[in-house]
Amino acid sequence: MMESIRPYLPVASWREPKPVVAVLPLTGVIGGMGSFKRGLSLQALAPRIERAFKTKHLAGVALAINSPGGSPVQSALIAKRIRDLAVENEVPVHAFIEDVGASGGYWLACAADRIHAQPSSIVGSIGVVSGGFGFTEMIAKMGIERRMHTSGDKKAMLDPFGPEKAADVKHLKALQAEIHDDFKDMVRERRGSKLQADDKVLFSGAFWTGHRALEMGLIDGLGDLRGVMRDIHGEEVRFRVMDERRPWWRKRFGMNASGHWLSADMGGDLSSGLIAAVEERLIWNRFGL
């Protein structure tokens, strides 16, 4: 009696690893906001960025961006870390702008090889802004005397409780121009010949919808993260979201990733958190969100 012979099937033929896309959420204002440090920063994001590029069977990294901007320094640091790891690991990076990718949020998007957005997403705002309040007349009406002592005639520059000086504003505008030039250089480097509008328009600080941003070359296409990634890598692609990992004791005792107490028992911490929330709300409000 002859034994039936089973055909040999290589393991790889039925167990090929499925491609994986690491999803890195970049949501919120960029930079520290008060003592709670709620904004996006390289210090907070570095572990998640590293994990994204170390994911097994990695086919690509997707940046899920929803940010109105913030600190230009943190924007540059985060974008550079993503680019460095993308080049080092030879991994393609795609950015997906959700509600808004403006100012520093667009800076982050430029870390990607290709940028996508929704038709109604807010994109652009390639400029620099600095705002504040002047309380000179208010404290005069209230009979409050302002006392300030400095060493260095510029140390109290742009003091909101003193009259605005033309020389101080000129100095601030010079700083803004330098930062703006860095921003423009980065956009030109990353987008190159894709840009389809005059510099005067692109770098005016204005922002546009995803539809218009596509026409201007600020983005490469319209689409959502899962849909675009499935078109590129196939229906069986898997997604790994790089969420924040915290030790159990930080979760138990209410500390965030920067080691700050989430439920403060000091009035100063609570007031700082309230001010940070107001500042953050004002930044989002610039884009009607």
C-alpha positions, 0 to 999 in steps of 0.5 A: 500500500503506497503512502500518499505524498503531500506536496511541500508548501514553503512556510512563507507561501501561506504565512507572509507577514502583512505590511504595517503602517505606524500611525503617529498622532500629532494633535494639539498646540506645539510647545509647552503650555503652562505648567501642565506642558500639554503641547507637543514637544520633542521631549514628549514625542521622542519615545513614540517617534522612535517606536514608530520607526522600530515597528516590525514589518514596517511599510511606512509611517503616517503622521496624523496631524491636527495642529494650529501651530505654536513654537517654531523651535519645537516644530523644527526639532520634531520635524527633523527627528522624523526626517532623520529616522526616515532617511536612516531607516529608508522608510516613507513618511506620509502626512495626513492633515485633519481639521488643521495643519497650519503654521507649525502644524504645516511645518510638521507635515513637511517632514513627510514625503507626501502630504494629504488633507481633507477637502475642507482641512485648513492648510498653510499659515506660513508666517510668524505671529506674536500677540499680547495685551497692553494694560497701561491705561487700565492701571493708570485709571485704577491708580496702580503704580508700576514698579520695575527695576532692570539691569540692561535697557532692553530687559523689560522690552515689550512689557505689557504694563508699560507704553509700547516703544517703536524700537522694541517693536522693530526688534521684535519684527526683526526676530520674526523675519529671521524665523519666517525666513527659516520657515520659508527655506524649509518649505522650499526645500521640502516642496521644491518644484511642487509649489505652484503659487508666487512666494508673496502668496504662499508665504503671506501667512494666509491659510486655505482649504485642502482643495486650494492647498492642492492647487497651490502645491502645498499638499499632494492629494486629498484623502484619509489616512486608512484609505490612502494607505490601503491604496498603497499597501493593499487591503491587508495592511495593518495599523499600529497607533503610537499612543502615549505609554505611561508607567502604571504608577503615573497613571495611578497617581495622575502624572503626565508624560513630563512628570507633572501632576494632573490634579494639582493641589496648589492654586498656582498650578491650577491658575497656570493650567487655566491660563494655558487652556485659554492660550490654547483656545485662542490659538485654535480660534485663529482658524475658526475652530 
